Amino acid sequence: MLNRHHLSLNYSDLQEMLAELQQAAERPETGINYQVKGNEILWRLHQPFGTMLNRSISLRKGLNLSVAEWDMTQDLSLTMSSQAQPSFGFSFCLSGGFLTKISGSTVDMETRTSEAQSGLFQGDIKAVSEVMSGQKVSLVQLDVNPDLLGELLEDSADDVQKSLDQIFSNSQAGFQWETRNITPTMAIALRQIIHCPYRGLTKRLYLEGKALELMALQLDALGEKVPALPSSSSLKSDDVARIYLARDILIRNLDTPPSLLALAKEAGINSLKLKKGFRQVFNTTVFGYLYTHRMEEGRRLLELGRLNVTQVAQVVGYTHPGKFAAAFKKKYGITPTAFKSSRSAS
């Protein structure tokens, strides 16, 4: 089963490895690899094919959150067979990627960096996920019971419900999904989940709020269309999509933004077209957009009051707090320290 280049596993093999971890949990030298704390389970699997880490939390009845990190040293095929009760899944890929081949489906599901997927599982499912070595895969996933989703959507706008009905109207067994780009707002919520600063009940409530926020953003994105450009625009629809992708890349890298050439290359568009198109789409330059977003995010973090000015400056990409303070004052006419103090007093 094991060779130098490729490993094939069934989900039952993985479950056996986890069972061994659970049995070893009482031994001090291995206990750190399997931990149960209240509603949270964390396991860390070290194998010749790589390292797998998973943290799962039950947030409320019908809503589970998991954060997975895989660091692969061998190509891996993971086969899963199950008879699933209907369940909605929301998956957000922060890094890496893999291909999933689903039995009975003519289309393979590609999971790629910076993409979010919404899916409906039901009935008999057999899927094989192919994960290439030499990459770190990082995923945030939400598992939602359809009854809970129905309750949450009870008072939602008709267009959200219609979008969901249209996408997942097929009642056949298997897996149906839709893919969208992770938006900057989603990226912020995902970062807050990964770096949650709380413990105990506060942690669970905080993560539940972030999970519901991600669900709302992803459901909204399912029906979202790229805004129409003025009729005078020379941009093609593919160019517009790549400019939005460049925008998302820029926002995800607030602390270390790429150069214009690197950004254009990553988005798959030439730098001249990116410069001109960015102004057409967003009515500002690439780095003018970055500056505005940094200031808005800095203001939001200061309003929350959990971080000091130096920490906020670092989060939004300023190595020197003084430079952040100068940029903030230029934007809002007040220093970040004075702004934070005014919010604390109100």
C-alpha positions in Angstrom: 0.0 0.0 0.0 2.9 2.4 0.7 5.5 3.4 -1.8 8.0 6.2 -2.1 5.7 8.4 -4.2 2.1 7.7 -3.5 -0.2 6.5 -0.7 -3.8 5.3 -1.0 -5.9 5.3 2.2 -9.5 4.5 2.9 -11.3 6.7 5.4 -11.5 3.6 7.7 -7.7 3.5 7.7 -7.6 7.1 8.9 -10.2 6.3 11.6 -8.0 3.4 12.8 -5.1 5.8 13.1 -7.2 8.2 15.1 -8.4 5.4 17.3 -4.8 4.6 18.1 -4.3 8.2 19.0 -7.3 8.2 21.3 -6.0 5.1 23.1 -2.6 6.7 23.6 -4.1 9.9 24.9 -3.5 9.0 28.5 0.3 8.7 28.0 2.1 12.0 28.6 4.4 11.7 25.6 1.6 11.1 23.2 -1.4 12.6 24.9 -0.8 16.0 23.2 -1.8 14.4 19.9 -5.4 13.8 20.9 -7.3 16.2 23.2 -10.9 16.6 24.2 -11.9 19.8 26.0 -15.6 20.2 26.4 -17.2 20.7 23.0 -13.8 20.7 21.2 -11.7 17.8 19.8 -8.1 18.3 18.6 -6.0 15.6 17.0 -2.6 15.6 15.3 -1.5 12.7 13.2 2.2 12.3 12.3 2.8 9.7 9.5 5.4 9.1 6.8 3.1 10.7 4.3 2.9 13.9 6.3 1.2 15.6 9.2 -2.5 16.1 9.6 -4.0 18.4 12.2 -7.7 18.8 12.8 -9.6 20.9 15.4 -13.4 20.4 15.5 -15.9 22.3 17.7 -19.6 21.7 18.2 -21.0 25.3 18.3 -24.7 24.5 18.7 -27.0 21.6 17.8 -26.7 21.2 14.0 -23.7 23.5 13.6 -20.1 22.2 13.7 -16.8 24.0 12.9 -13.5 22.4 11.9 -10.1 23.7 11.0 -7.8 21.4 9.2 -4.1 21.7 8.3 -2.3 19.1 6.2 1.5 19.2 5.5 2.0 16.5 2.9 5.3 14.8 2.1 3.8 12.2 -0.2 1.0 12.3 -2.7 -2.2 11.0 -1.0 -5.4 9.4 -2.3 -8.1 9.4 0.4 -11.3 7.4 -0.3 -14.4 8.1 1.6 -17.7 6.1 1.4 -20.7 7.0 3.5 -24.4 7.0 3.7 -25.0 10.6 4.7 -28.1 12.2 6.1 -28.8 15.5 4.2 -26.2 18.1 5.3 -24.9 21.4 4.1 -21.2 22.1 4.1 -19.4 25.4 3.7 -15.6 25.0 3.0 -13.0 27.8 2.8 -9.6 26.9 1.4 -6.9 29.3 2.8 -3.9 27.5 1.2 -3.0 24.5 -0.9 -5.6 22.5 -2.8 -6.7 19.1 -4.0 -9.0 17.3 -6.5 -12.0 15.3 -5.4 -13.6 12.7 -7.8 -17.1 11.9 -6.8 -18.8 8.6 -7.9 -21.6 9.3 -10.3 -20.6 12.8 -11.1 -19.2 13.8 -14.5 -17.4 16.8 -13.0 -14.6 16.7 -10.5 -14.5 19.1 -7.6 -11.4 21.3 -7.4 -10.5 22.8 -4.1 -8.1 25.7 -4.6 -6.5 28.5 -2.5 -8.8 31.4 -1.9 -12.0 29.7 -2.9 -15.1 28.9 -0.9 -17.4 26.0 -1.7 -21.0 25.4 -0.6 -22.3 21.9 -0.9 -25.2 19.5 -0.1 -24.4 15.9 0.9 -27.1 13.3 0.9 -27.6 9.6 0.4 -24.8 7.2 -0.7 -21.6 9.0 -1.4 -18.2 7.7 -2.6 -15.4 10.2 -3.2 -11.7 10.0 -3.7 -9.6 13.1 -2.8 -6.2 13.5 -4.5 -3.8 15.6 -2.5 -0.4 16.4 -4.0 2.8 16.5 -1.9 4.9 19.5 -1.2 2.1 21.8 -0.1 0.3 22.9 3.1 -3.4 22.6 2.8 -5.4 24.8 5.2 -9.2 24.6 5.4 -12.0 26.0 7.5 -15.2 24.0 7.2 -18.8 24.3 8.5 -21.2 21.4 8.7 -24.9 22.6 9.0 -28.0 20.6 9.5 -30.7 21.5 6.9 -33.3 22.1 9.7 -31.0 24.7 11.3 -30.3 26.3 8.0 -34.0 26.5 7.3 -34.6 28.2 10.6 -31.8 30.7 10.0 -33.2 31.5 6.5 -36.8 31.8 7.8 -36.7 35.6 7.7 -34.1 36.0 5.0 -34.5 38.0 1.7 -36.4 36.1 -1.0 -33.4 36.3 -3.4 -31.1 34.4 -1.0 -33.7 31.6 -0.5 -34.3 31.4 -4.3 -30.6 31.2 -5.0 -30.3 28.3 -2.6 -33.3 26.5 -4.0 -32.1 26.8 -7.5 -28.6 25.6 -6.8 -29.5 22.6 -4.6 -33.0 21.8 -6.0 -31.8 18.3 -7.3 -32.9 15.8 -4.7 -30.8 12.9 -6.0 -28.2 11.2 -3.8 -24.7 12.4 -3.9 -23.0 15.8 -3.6 -23.9 19.1 -5.3 -21.7 22.2 -4.8 -21.0 25.7 -5.9 -17.7 27.5 -5.9 -17.0 31.2 -5.3 -13.9 33.3 -4.5 -13.3 34.1 -0.8 -14.1 37.8 -0.4 -12.1 40.2 1.7 -14.8 40.2 4.3 -14.8 36.4 4.5 -11.0 36.5 4.7 -11.2 38.8 7.8 -13.7 36.4 9.5 -11.6 33.4 8.7 -8.5 35.1 10.1 -10.5 35.9 13.3 -11.5 32.2 13.6 -7.9 30.9 13.2 -6.6 33.4 15.7 -9.5 33.4 18.2 -8.2 35.0 21.4 -10.8 33.6 23.8 -11.4 30.5 25.9 -14.4 28.5 27.3 -17.9 29.8 26.7 -16.7 33.1 25.3 -14.7 31.2 22.7 -17.7 29.1 21.7 -20.0 32.1 21.4 -17.4 34.1 19.5 -16.8 31.3 17.0 -20.5 30.7 16.6 -21.0 34.3 15.6 -18.1 34.1 13.1 -19.5 30.8 11.7 -22.9 32.4 11.2 -21.2 35.4 9.6 -19.4 33.2 7.1 -22.6 31.3 6.3 -24.4 34.6 5.6 -21.6 35.9 3.4 -21.3 32.7 1.4 -25.1 32.5 0.9 -25.1 36.1 -0.2 -22.2 35.4 -2.6 -24.1 32.5 -4.2 -26.4 34.9 -5.9 -23.9 37.7 -6.4 -23.0 38.9 -9.8 -20.0 41.1 -10.8 -21.4 44.7 -11.2 -21.8 45.9 -14.7 -19.2 48.3 -16.0 -20.0 51.5 -17.9 -20.8 50.9 -21.6 -17.6 52.8 -22.5 -15.4 50.2 -20.8 -13.1 48.2 -23.0 -12.7 45.4 -20.4 -13.9 41.9 -21.2 -15.8 39.9 -18.6 -12.7 37.7 -18.0 -10.6 40.8 -17.4 -13.1 42.0 -14.8 -13.0 38.7 -13.0 -9.2 38.8 -12.9 -9.3 42.4 -11.6 -11.6 41.3 -8.8 -9.3 38.3 -8.1 -6.3 40.8 -7.9 -8.4 42.9 -5.4 -9.0 39.8 -3.3 -5.3 38.8 -3.4 -4.3 42.3 -2.3 -6.7 42.3 0.6 -5.6 38.9 1.8 -2.0 40.1 2.0 -2.5 43.4 3.9 0.7 42.9 5.9 2.9 42.0 2.9 1.2 43.2 -0.3 2.7 42.0 -3.6 4.3 44.4 -6.1 2.1 45.4 -9.0 4.0 43.0 -11.3 3.7 40.1 -8.9 0.0 40.9 -8.3 -0.7 41.0 -12.0 1.1 37.7 -12.6 -0.8 35.9 -9.7 -4.2 37.2 -11.1 -3.3 36.2 -14.7 -3.5 39.6 -16.3 -0.8 42.0 -17.6 0.2 44.9 -15.3 -0.9 47.7 -17.7 -4.4 46.2 -18.1 -4.6 45.7 -14.3 -3.7 49.4 -13.6 -6.2 50.7 -16.1 -8.9 48.2 -15.3 -8.6 48.7 -11.6 -9.3 52.4 -12.0 -12.3 51.6 -14.3 -13.8 49.0 -11.9 -13.0 50.6 -8.5 -12.4 54.2 -9.5 -9.0 54.3 -7.8 -5.5 52.9 -8.2 -4.4 49.5 -7.0 -2.5 50.8 -4.0 -5.1 53.6 -3.4 -7.6 50.8 -2.8 -5.1 49.0 -0.5 -4.6 52.2 1.5 -8.4 52.8 1.9 -9.0 49.2 2.9 -6.1 49.3 5.5 -7.6 52.4 7.0 -11.1 51.0 7.1 -9.9 47.7 8.7 -7.7 49.7 11.2 -10.7 51.8 12.2 -12.9 48.7 12.6 -10.3 47.0 14.8 -9.9 50.1 16.9 -13.6 50.3 17.4 -13.7 46.7 18.7 -11.1 47.8 21.3 -9.4 44.4 21.7 -6.1 45.4 20.2 -3.8 48.4 21.0 -2.7 50.8 18.3 0.6 49.0 17.7 -1.1 45.6 17.2 -3.7 47.2 14.9 -0.9 48.8 12.8 0.8 45.3 12.4 -2.5 43.6 11.4 -3.1 46.1 8.6 0.4 46.0 7.4 2.4 48.8 9.0 5.7 47.9 10.6 6.0 51.3 12.2 3.0 52.5 14.3 4.0 56.1 13.5 3.4 55.6 9.8 0.1 54.0 10.5 -0.8 56.9 12.8 0.1 59.5 10.1 -1.9 57.6 7.5 -4.9 57.2 9.8 -4.9 60.9 10.7 -4.7 61.9 7.0 -7.7 59.7 6.3 -9.9 60.5 9.3 -8.5 63.7 10.8 -7.7 62.1 14.1 -4.9 60.0 15.5 -5.7 56.3 16.1 -4.9 56.7 19.8 -7.4 59.6 20.1 -9.9 57.7 18.1 -9.6 54.6 20.3 -9.9 56.7 23.5 -13.0 58.4 22.2 -14.6 55.0 21.5 -13.7 53.7 24.9 -15.2 56.7 26.5 -18.5 56.5 24.6 
